[in-house]
Amino acid sequence: MCSPSRACVVVVVLWSWEADVLSLSFFYLLLLLLLLSSSSWSLLLLFSRVPLSQPVVLHALNPTVEQFCNRLHKGIMTQFKHAWVWGSSVKHQPQRVGKEHRLNDEDVIQIVKKV
């Protein structure tokens, strides 16, 4: 329920394609990026063995691989070796990148940890 202390927007969607257009416009207005984990390999987190099947949403102001890893789990960066990235932020498909690499919208990422 909306109250004076919370900002609320009521939206009525009649067709499913309108919901898709609306969700995309929210991403652009809020400066958010949608990042995908590589689904052909099961991305195993450091402390849990659950594959990540949902996209990760980051703020669009210079998101890095390190921010992506911290969004998944705070302990990943201690074991981080490198990452493979597919998408518009790299020159070659895939390309090996470090934690400072800046990501673009709809990039696909695979994290490699130290053995």
Order of alpha helices (4+ residues) and beta strands (2+ residues): alpha-beta-beta-alpha-alpha-beta-beta-beta
